[in-house]
Amino acid sequence: PDGFDAPDALVARLDFRRAQAEQAWAEGHTQEALDAFKDISACCLGSRHRDPTFAPHFLSLAGVALSAGELGLQRDAFSSALWLASAREPFSVLTCALSSACLGILLRAGTAAAGGGDGDDGAEAARVEDVARFEAEAREHVRRVFGPGEGLFEAMNPALVAQLALA
């Protein structure tokens, strides 16, 4: 145990609630599952413990959020999962995947927003800045875990690289 660990009773209670929420989702009750995962994630963050064992709750929330068409919530859930997963080990295979997922969500959200064509130059500039920041973070995770090999990020994330070329 260390300072990141949440009390065992809390972890067990949240794991049980997550199993119930996943069952609801599997049965097609997306809104019920979404509400449950929002409550679970609020309990995780409200506990003031940055316990990496909470990361799967946010991954489940991200999945349900995608099903519900809530890209912003999905992005926030992946970001929280990344923050929790990196508590003890700042760079790992998991953080590589999560940072790339965050970048992918941001790119998809930008593509959807671009279709709206509201012409807000300030919002577009902020989105470009966010994409650059998330891309740098994702590349840094790959570099720190797998090394500085030329083209490694591109080889591991061909779909992201294709989306970046269009951004």
N, C-alpha and C positions, 0 to 999 in steps of 0.2 A: 504493500500500500504506500501511496505517496499523496502529496497535496492535491493532485488532480482527481483522486478517487472520490466518487460520490458514495454515500452510505449504501451498504448492501441491500437494505430494505427498499430504498428508493429505486435502485437498479432493478430489483426483482419486480416491483410494482409496475414500473414503466415497461419492462419486458413483457409482462402479462397483458398490459393495456395495448401494447404494440401487436401482440398476437391476436387479440380481439379485433383490432382495427384492420389488420391484414385479412382476417376472415371476412369482415364486412366488405372489404374491397374485392376479394375473390368472389363474393356472392353478388357483385355488381352494385353495391351500395356506395357509390363513389363519394357522395356528399357526406354521408355518415362517416366514412373512413377519413375523408379530408378533415372534418371537424375533430375527429379523435386524434389524428396526427398533429393538428395544430395545438390541441391541448397538451399532448405529450411533449411536443417541442417546447412549448411555453414552460412546462414543468422542468425540463432539462436546463433551459437557460435561466429560469428562476431559481434553480438550486444553487447557483453561483459556483458550481463545480465544472471545470473544463475537462470532464472525464471522456476519454476517447471511446468508451463503451456506449456513449450517447450518439455517436456518429451514425450508426445504422438507423436510428429513429428518423434522422433527417434525410437519409437516403430513401427511406420509405415515403416520407412526406414529399420528397421530390418526385417520386414516381406517381403518386396520387395526384399531385399538382399538375403534372403533365397530362394525365387522363382528364382532369377537370379544365384543361386549357389555360391554366394560370402560370404563364412563363415567368412572371416576376417572382411568384412564390417559389417556383421550382429553382430559380437562380439563387434566391435567398437560402433555401434549404441546402443546396449544394455548397454554398459559401459557409454556412454554419457547420456542415459536415466536415469541410476542409479545415476550418478553424479548430474543431474538436479533434479530428484525426491527427493534426500536427502538434498537439499539446506536448507529447513526450518525444516524438520523432518528427522534427519539422519537415524533413524530406524523406519520402518513402514511395514505393510503387503506388500505394493508395493515394497519396497526395498528388502524384503525377496524374492519376486518373481523374481525381476530383477537380484539380485546377484546369485540366483540359475540358471537363464537363462544364465548368463555369464559363469558360470561353465560348464553348459551343452554344450554350443557352443565350449568351449575350449576342452572338452572331445571328442566331435564329430570331431573337426578339428584334434585332435591328432590321433584318430582312422583312419581317412582318410589318414593322413600323414604316419602313420605306415604301411599302405598298400603299400606305395611307396618304402620303404626299402632303403633309401639312405645311411644309416649307419652313419649319422652325430651324434656322441656321444655328442658333445657340444650342438647341437640343442635339443637332447633328454633330456639332463640334464636341460636345460632352460625350456623345456615344463613341466617336472616333478616339477620344482620349481614353475612355474606359476600355475599348477594344485593345488599344496599344498596351495599357497597363495589365490587363488580363493575359494578353499574349506573352508579355515579358515574364509574368509570373509563371505561366505554364511552361515556357521554355526553361526558366530557371529551375523548376522542379525536375524536369527531364535531365538537365545538365548536372544537377547535384546528385541525382540517383544513378544515372547511367553513364555519365561522363560527357566531355565536351565534343564528342564525335560530330564531325561535319555531316549535316543532313539527318541526324538522329531524330530530332523532333519531327521533321517532315515524314520520315519513314514510319514513325509511330502514330502519326496523326494525319493521314492523307486527306481525310474528309475535312478536317479543320483547316488544313492548308488551302484546300480548294475554296472553302468558304471565305477565308482571309483574302484570297485573291480577288474575290467579288466584293469585298467590303469597302 
